Amino acid sequence: MSRKLFVQISVLEFLAQLRKQDRDHLIKVFGCISDNPPEFADFLEYDEAGRALNGHVTRRFHISFWDDFADRHLKIMSVTWADR
């Protein structure tokens, strides 16, 4: 079952700078992650508050997300270039 998807404003700002093809790809990946977060949890990382986030790399992009299992929310915390 899909979770409710939340996206940080900084992610929206990043998406706005991309080509339509890349934006569409990332939006599709967000939906796929929302449907099954464990499948896309490539590695574990920590935010500045010490919260464990999952990381996923797709094409040239690094996505950090948090599966808030109790509330059935998926939170996209950041999207950056994978090579930076």
ChimeraX attribute file (.defattr): number of C-alpha atoms within 10 A of each C-alpha:
attribute: neighborCount
match mode: 1-to-1
recipient: residues
	/A:1	7
	/A:2	14
	/A:3	19
	/A:4	14
	/A:5	16
	/A:6	15
	/A:7	15
	/A:8	12
	/A:9	12
	/A:10	14
	/A:11	15
	/A:12	13
	/A:13	11
	/A:14	14
	/A:15	18
	/A:16	11
	/A:17	10
	/A:18	11
	/A:19	9
	/A:20	11
	/A:21	8
	/A:22	15
	/A:23	16
	/A:24	13
	/A:25	12
	/A:26	18
	/A:27	12
	/A:28	12
	/A:29	16
	/A:30	21
	/A:31	16
	/A:32	14
	/A:33	22
	/A:34	24
	/A:35	17
	/A:36	15
	/A:37	21
	/A:38	11
	/A:39	10
	/A:40	20
	/A:41	19
	/A:42	11
	/A:43	11
	/A:44	12
	/A:45	12
	/A:46	12
	/A:47	10
	/A:48	6
	/A:49	6
	/A:50	8
	/A:51	10
	/A:52	15
	/A:53	19
	/A:54	21
	/A:55	20
	/A:56	20
	/A:57	17
	/A:58	13
	/A:59	10
	/A:60	11
	/A:61	16
	/A:62	17
	/A:63	23
	/A:64	23
	/A:65	27
	/A:66	18
	/A:67	22
	/A:68	12
	/A:69	10
	/A:70	6
	/A:71	9
	/A:72	14
	/A:73	16
	/A:74	24
	/A:75	20
	/A:76	23
	/A:77	19
	/A:78	17
	/A:79	23
	/A:80	16
	/A:81	13
	/A:82	13
	/A:83	7
	/A:84	7
